[in-house]
Amino acid sequence: MRAAKGLFNKVKNLPTRRRFVVSTIKKGEDHFETAVFEATFFYTPRHLSKPDLTVENHSQDEAWDLHYRLAVRLAKEYPTRLFEEYRS
């Protein structure tokens, strides 16, 4: 069985009507990175080299939990407030 390489979700923020892509990738043996990108109408990242938020984790379970938590919260909450919470 092959190990999962990453996750990808398209999210439309209800308060601002902006679109985002939440992506989690495996960067090493025990190193995962979750990134949030503002997206175009077709859900392609506007600036692939400059994500709006990046969070690193050291276990797959933590990374996947964070990924789904961000996707759910990003659909309902204001993005700037959510990004500030994870940056601090």
DSSP file with accessible surface (Angstrom, degrees, kcal/mol):
  #  RESIDUE AA STRUCTURE BP1 BP2  ACC     N-H-->O    O-->H-N    N-H-->O    O-->H-N    TCO  KAPPA ALPHA  PHI   PSI    X-CA   Y-CA   Z-CA
    1    1 A M              0   0  239      0, 0.0     2,-0.2     0, 0.0     0, 0.0   0.000 360.0 360.0 360.0 133.9    0.0    0.0    0.0
    2    2 A R        -     0   0  213      1,-0.1     2,-0.1     0, 0.0     3,-0.1  -0.571 360.0-117.0 -83.3 142.6    1.4    3.4   -0.9
    3    3 A A        -     0   0   66     -2,-0.2     2,-0.1     1,-0.1    -1,-0.1  -0.472  35.3-100.6 -75.6 147.4    1.6    6.2    1.7
    4    4 A A        -     0   0   43     -2,-0.1    -1,-0.1     1,-0.1     3,-0.1  -0.447  27.8-162.4 -68.6 137.9   -0.4    9.3    1.2
    5    5 A K        -     0   0  153      1,-0.3    21,-1.4    -2,-0.1     2,-0.3   0.702  57.3 -44.1 -94.8 -26.0    1.6   12.2   -0.2
    6    6 A G  E     -A   25   0A  37     19,-0.2     2,-0.3    26,-0.0    -1,-0.3  -0.988  47.5-105.4 175.3 178.0   -0.7   15.1    0.6
    7    7 A L  E     -A   24   0A  28     17,-2.3    17,-2.3    -2,-0.3     2,-0.3  -0.909  20.8-169.8-127.7 156.8   -4.2   16.7    0.8
    8    8 A F  E     +A   23   0A 116     -2,-0.3     2,-0.4    15,-0.2    15,-0.2  -0.974   6.6 176.3-150.9 127.2   -5.9   19.4   -1.2
    9    9 A N  E     -A   22   0A  51     13,-2.5    13,-2.7    -2,-0.3     2,-0.5  -0.998  21.7-143.4-135.4 142.3   -9.1   21.2   -0.6
   10   10 A K  E     -A   21   0A 133     -2,-0.4     2,-0.4    11,-0.2    11,-0.2  -0.883  25.5-173.0 -99.2 132.9  -11.0   24.0   -2.4
   11   11 A V  E     -A   20   0A  10      9,-2.9     9,-3.2    -2,-0.5     2,-0.6  -0.992  18.2-158.0-133.3 131.7  -12.7   26.5    0.0
   12   12 A K  E     -A   19   0A  64     -2,-0.4     2,-0.5     7,-0.2     7,-0.2  -0.946  22.8-135.9-106.4 121.2  -15.1   29.4   -0.7
   13   13 A N     >  -     0   0    0      5,-3.1     4,-1.9    -2,-0.6     5,-0.3  -0.638  10.6-156.0 -78.4 121.6  -15.1   31.8    2.2
   14   14 A L  T  4 S+     0   0  123     61,-2.4    -1,-0.2    -2,-0.5    62,-0.1   0.908  86.4  49.3 -69.5 -44.8  -18.7   32.8    2.9
   15   15 A P  T  4 S+     0   0   52      0, 0.0    -1,-0.2     0, 0.0    63,-0.1   0.896 129.0  21.7 -64.4 -36.6  -18.2   36.2    4.6
   16   16 A T  T  4 S-     0   0   45     61,-0.2    -2,-0.2     2,-0.1     3,-0.1   0.565  92.9-134.1-106.2 -12.9  -15.9   37.6    1.9
   17   17 A R     <  +     0   0  171     -4,-1.9     2,-0.2     1,-0.2    -3,-0.2   0.658  58.2 140.7  63.4  19.6  -16.8   35.3   -1.1
   18   18 A R        -     0   0   77     -5,-0.3    -5,-3.1    -6,-0.0     2,-0.4  -0.589  48.0-128.3 -87.0 156.2  -13.1   34.8   -1.7
   19   19 A R  E     -AB  12  39A  50     20,-0.5    20,-3.2    -7,-0.2     2,-0.3  -0.832  26.0-177.4-108.9 144.7  -11.7   31.4   -2.8
   20   20 A F  E     -AB  11  38A   0     -9,-3.2    -9,-2.9    -2,-0.4     2,-0.4  -0.937  19.9-143.2-137.2 157.3   -8.8   29.6   -1.2
   21   21 A V  E     -AB  10  37A   2     16,-2.5    16,-2.6    -2,-0.3     2,-0.5  -0.991  12.3-160.0-120.1 128.4   -6.9   26.4   -1.7
   22   22 A V  E     +AB   9  36A   0    -13,-2.7   -13,-2.5    -2,-0.4     2,-0.4  -0.955  17.0 179.3-108.8 125.5   -5.7   24.5    1.4
   23   23 A S  E     -AB   8  35A  27     12,-2.9    12,-3.2    -2,-0.5     2,-0.4  -0.989  15.4-170.0-132.8 133.8   -2.8   22.1    0.7
   24   24 A T  E     +AB   7  34A   1    -17,-2.3   -17,-2.3    -2,-0.4     2,-0.3  -0.992  14.6 178.7-123.0 128.2   -0.8   19.7    2.9
   25   25 A I  E     -AB   6  33A  73      8,-2.5     8,-2.4    -2,-0.4     2,-0.6  -0.895  31.7-118.5-127.0 157.1    2.3   18.0    1.7
   26   26 A K  E     + B   0  32A  80    -21,-1.4     6,-0.2    -2,-0.3     3,-0.1  -0.850  29.3 176.1 -92.9 121.1    4.9   15.7    3.1
   27   27 A K  E     -     0   0A 111      4,-2.9     2,-0.3    -2,-0.6     5,-0.2   0.599  62.2 -17.3-102.8 -14.4    8.3   17.4    3.0
   28   28 A G  E >  S- B   0  31A  31      3,-1.4     3,-0.8     1,-0.1    -1,-0.1  -0.908  92.0 -58.0-167.1-167.6   10.4   14.7    4.7
   29   29 A E  T 3  S+     0   0  151     -2,-0.3    -1,-0.1     1,-0.3    29,-0.0   0.948 132.8   3.2 -56.6 -54.5   10.3   11.6    6.9
   30   30 A D  T 3  S+     0   0  107     29,-0.1     2,-0.4    -3,-0.1    -1,-0.3  -0.287 111.3 102.9-126.5  49.3    8.4   13.4    9.8
   31   31 A H  E <   +B   28   0A  48     -3,-0.8    -4,-2.9    27,-0.1    -3,-1.4  -0.967  40.1 172.2-140.1 118.5    7.9   16.8    8.3
   32   32 A F  E     -BC  26  57A   8     25,-2.8    25,-2.6    -2,-0.4     2,-0.4  -0.929  13.2-158.1-125.4 150.5    4.6   18.1    6.9
   33   33 A E  E     -BC  25  56A  36     -8,-2.4    -8,-2.5    -2,-0.3     2,-0.5  -0.994   1.3-162.4-133.4 129.7    3.6   21.5    5.7
   34   34 A T  E     -BC  24  55A   2     21,-3.0    21,-2.6    -2,-0.4     2,-0.4  -0.938  16.1-176.7-108.9 129.0    0.1   23.0    5.4
   35   35 A A  E     -BC  23  54A   6    -12,-3.2   -12,-2.9    -2,-0.5     2,-0.5  -0.953  16.7-153.0-128.3 146.0   -0.3   26.0    3.2
   36   36 A V  E     -BC  22  53A   1     17,-2.5    16,-2.3    -2,-0.4    17,-1.3  -0.983  16.2-173.7-119.2 127.5   -3.3   28.3    2.4
   37   37 A F  E     -B   21   0A  22    -16,-2.6   -16,-2.5    -2,-0.5     2,-0.2  -0.958  27.8-121.4-119.6 139.0   -3.3   30.1   -0.9
   38   38 A E  E     -B   20   0A  49     -2,-0.4     8,-2.9   -18,-0.2     9,-0.5  -0.585  42.7-153.6 -72.0 140.8   -5.8   32.7   -2.2
   39   39 A A  E     -BD  19  45A   2    -20,-3.2   -20,-0.5     6,-0.3     2,-0.1  -0.762  11.4-116.8-121.9 164.0   -7.3   31.3   -5.4
   40   40 A T    >   -     0   0   37      4,-2.3     3,-2.1    -2,-0.3    -1,-0.1  -0.196  52.2 -81.8 -82.4-177.1   -8.8   32.5   -8.6
   41   41 A F  T 3  S+     0   0  135      1,-0.3    -1,-0.1     2,-0.1    -2,-0.0   0.837 134.0  49.5 -56.6 -33.8  -12.4   31.7   -9.8
   42   42 A F  T 3  S-     0   0  161      2,-0.1    -1,-0.3   -23,-0.1    -2,-0.0   0.218 120.8-108.1 -93.6  14.6  -11.2   28.3  -11.0
   43   43 A Y  S <  S+     0   0   54     -3,-2.1    -2,-0.1     1,-0.2   -23,-0.0   0.838  71.9 139.8  61.9  38.1   -9.4   27.5   -7.7
   44   44 A T        -     0   0   75    -23,-0.0    -4,-2.3     1,-0.0    -1,-0.2  -0.921  62.9-100.6-103.6 137.5   -5.9   27.9   -9.0
   45   45 A P  B     -D   39   0A  43      0, 0.0     3,-0.4     0, 0.0    -6,-0.3  -0.299  21.8-147.1 -59.3 135.9   -3.5   29.7   -6.5
   46   46 A R  S    S+     0   0  132     -8,-2.9     2,-0.4     1,-0.3    -7,-0.1   0.899  93.3  18.8 -67.9 -43.9   -2.9   33.4   -7.4
   47   47 A H    >   -     0   0  123     -9,-0.5     3,-1.2     3,-0.2    -1,-0.3  -0.813  67.5-178.6-132.4  92.2    0.6   33.3   -6.1
   48   48 A L  T 3  S+     0   0  124     -2,-0.4    -1,-0.1    -3,-0.4    -2,-0.1   0.837  85.0  49.7 -63.6 -31.7    2.0   29.8   -5.8
   49   49 A S  T 3  S+     0   0  107      1,-0.2    -1,-0.3     2,-0.0    -2,-0.0   0.611 111.4  51.5 -84.5 -10.0    5.3   31.0   -4.4
   50   50 A K  S <  S-     0   0  153     -3,-1.2    -1,-0.2     3,-0.0    -3,-0.2  -0.716  72.9-169.9-129.4  83.1    3.7   33.2   -1.7
   51   51 A P        -     0   0   43      0, 0.0   -14,-0.2     0, 0.0     3,-0.1  -0.344  27.3-130.5 -68.0 153.8    1.1   31.4    0.4
   52   52 A D  S    S+     0   0   46    -16,-2.3     2,-0.3     1,-0.3   -15,-0.2   0.774  91.5   9.4 -72.8 -27.2   -1.1   33.4    2.7
   53   53 A L  E     -C   36   0A   7    -17,-1.3   -17,-2.5     2,-0.0     2,-0.4  -0.976  62.0-174.0-153.7 138.1   -0.3   31.0    5.6
   54   54 A T  E     -C   35   0A  69     -2,-0.3     2,-0.4   -19,-0.2   -19,-0.2  -0.999   4.8-178.7-133.5 137.3    2.1   28.1    6.2
   55   55 A V  E     -C   34   0A  30    -21,-2.6   -21,-3.0    -2,-0.4     2,-0.3  -0.999  14.1-148.3-134.6 131.5    2.2   25.9    9.2
   56   56 A E  E     -C   33   0A 103     -2,-0.4     2,-0.3   -23,-0.2   -23,-0.2  -0.789  14.9-176.0-102.9 144.1    4.6   23.0    9.8
   57   57 A N  E     -C   32   0A  22    -25,-2.6   -25,-2.8    -2,-0.3     3,-0.0  -0.922  25.1-146.7-132.4 161.1    3.9   19.8   11.7
   58   58 A H  S    S+     0   0  127     -2,-0.3     2,-0.3   -27,-0.2     3,-0.1   0.211  80.8  51.5-115.9  12.9    6.0   16.8   12.7
   59   59 A S  S  > S-     0   0   38      1,-0.1     4,-2.1   -27,-0.1     5,-0.2  -0.994  73.5-131.3-145.4 148.9    3.3   14.1   12.4
   60   60 A Q  H  > S+     0   0   68     -2,-0.3     4,-2.7     1,-0.2     5,-0.2   0.905 107.8  53.4 -64.5 -41.3    0.9   13.1    9.7
   61   61 A D  H  > S+     0   0  117      1,-0.2     4,-2.4     2,-0.2    -1,-0.2   0.923 110.3  46.7 -62.1 -44.0   -2.1   13.0   12.1
   62   62 A E  H  > S+     0   0  106      2,-0.2     4,-2.5     1,-0.2    -1,-0.2   0.916 113.3  49.8 -62.9 -43.0   -1.4   16.6   13.4
   63   63 A A  H  X S+     0   0    0     -4,-2.1     4,-2.5     2,-0.2    -2,-0.2   0.917 112.7  45.6 -64.0 -44.2   -1.0   17.8    9.8
   64   64 A W  H  X S+     0   0   66     -4,-2.7     4,-2.4     2,-0.2     5,-0.2   0.893 112.5  50.9 -69.2 -38.2   -4.2   16.3    8.6
   65   65 A D  H  X S+     0   0   98     -4,-2.4     4,-2.5    -5,-0.2    -2,-0.2   0.933 112.5  47.0 -61.4 -45.4   -6.2   17.5   11.6
   66   66 A L  H  X S+     0   0    8     -4,-2.5     4,-3.0    -5,-0.2     5,-0.2   0.920 109.8  54.5 -62.1 -42.6   -4.9   21.0   11.0
   67   67 A H  H  X S+     0   0    0     -4,-2.5     4,-2.2     1,-0.2    -2,-0.2   0.945 113.0  40.5 -56.7 -51.8   -5.7   20.8    7.3
   68   68 A Y  H  X S+     0   0  110     -4,-2.4     4,-2.3     2,-0.2     5,-0.2   0.883 114.1  53.2 -69.3 -35.5   -9.3   19.9    7.9
   69   69 A R  H  X S+     0   0  119     -4,-2.5     4,-2.5    -5,-0.2     5,-0.2   0.929 111.1  46.8 -63.4 -44.8   -9.7   22.3   10.8
   70   70 A L  H  X S+     0   0    2     -4,-3.0     4,-2.8     2,-0.2     5,-0.2   0.909 111.0  52.0 -63.2 -42.3   -8.3   25.2    8.5
   71   71 A A  H  X S+     0   0   12     -4,-2.2     4,-1.1    -5,-0.2    -2,-0.2   0.926 113.6  43.4 -62.1 -42.9  -10.6   24.2    5.6
   72   72 A V  H  X S+     0   0   83     -4,-2.3     4,-0.7     1,-0.2     3,-0.3   0.940 117.8  43.9 -68.9 -46.9  -13.7   24.2    7.8
   73   73 A R  H >X S+     0   0   49     -4,-2.5     4,-2.9     1,-0.2     3,-0.8   0.874 108.7  58.0 -67.5 -35.8  -12.9   27.4    9.7
   74   74 A L  H 3< S+     0   0    1     -4,-2.8    -1,-0.2     1,-0.2    -2,-0.2   0.813 101.0  57.4 -66.3 -27.1  -11.8   29.2    6.5
   75   75 A A  H 3< S+     0   0   26     -4,-1.1   -61,-2.4    -3,-0.3    -1,-0.2   0.801 121.5  25.1 -71.2 -25.2  -15.3   28.6    5.0
   76   76 A K  H << S+     0   0  145     -3,-0.8     2,-0.2    -4,-0.7    -2,-0.2   0.690 112.0  63.9-114.2 -25.9  -17.0   30.4    7.9
   77   77 A E  S  < S-     0   0   70     -4,-2.9   -61,-0.2    -5,-0.1   -63,-0.1  -0.645  90.3 -89.4-106.1 162.8  -14.5   32.9    9.4
   78   78 A Y     >  -     0   0  111     -2,-0.2     4,-1.9     1,-0.1     3,-0.3  -0.510  36.6-137.5 -68.8 129.0  -12.8   36.0    8.2
   79   79 A P  H  > S+     0   0    1      0, 0.0     4,-2.9     0, 0.0     5,-0.2   0.881  97.6  54.8 -59.0 -43.0   -9.5   34.9    6.6
   80   80 A T  H  > S+     0   0   81      1,-0.2     4,-2.2     2,-0.2     5,-0.2   0.904 109.4  47.7 -63.0 -38.8   -7.3   37.7    8.1
   81   81 A R  H  > S+     0   0  168     -3,-0.3     4,-1.8     2,-0.2    -1,-0.2   0.910 113.3  48.3 -65.5 -42.3   -8.4   36.9   11.6
   82   82 A L  H  X S+     0   0    0     -4,-1.9     4,-1.7     2,-0.2    -2,-0.2   0.932 111.7  49.0 -64.8 -42.9   -7.8   33.2   11.1
   83   83 A F  H  X S+     0   0    8     -4,-2.9     4,-1.6     1,-0.2    -2,-0.2   0.902 109.6  52.5 -64.6 -41.0   -4.3   33.8    9.6
   84   84 A E  H  X S+     0   0  126     -4,-2.2     4,-1.5    -5,-0.2    -1,-0.2   0.886 105.8  55.3 -61.8 -38.3   -3.3   36.1   12.5
   85   85 A E  H  < S+     0   0   99     -4,-1.8    -1,-0.2     1,-0.2    -2,-0.2   0.906 112.0  41.7 -62.3 -41.2   -4.3   33.4   15.0
   86   86 A Y  H  < S+     0   0   52     -4,-1.7    -1,-0.2     1,-0.2    -2,-0.2   0.721 111.4  56.1 -82.2 -19.8   -2.0   30.8   13.4
   87   87 A R  H  <        0   0  153     -4,-1.6    -1,-0.2    -5,-0.2    -2,-0.2   0.785 360.0 360.0 -79.7 -28.4    0.9   33.3   12.9
   88   88 A S     <        0   0  134     -4,-1.5    -3,-0.0    -5,-0.2    -4,-0.0  -0.197 360.0 360.0 -86.0 360.0    1.1   34.3   16.5
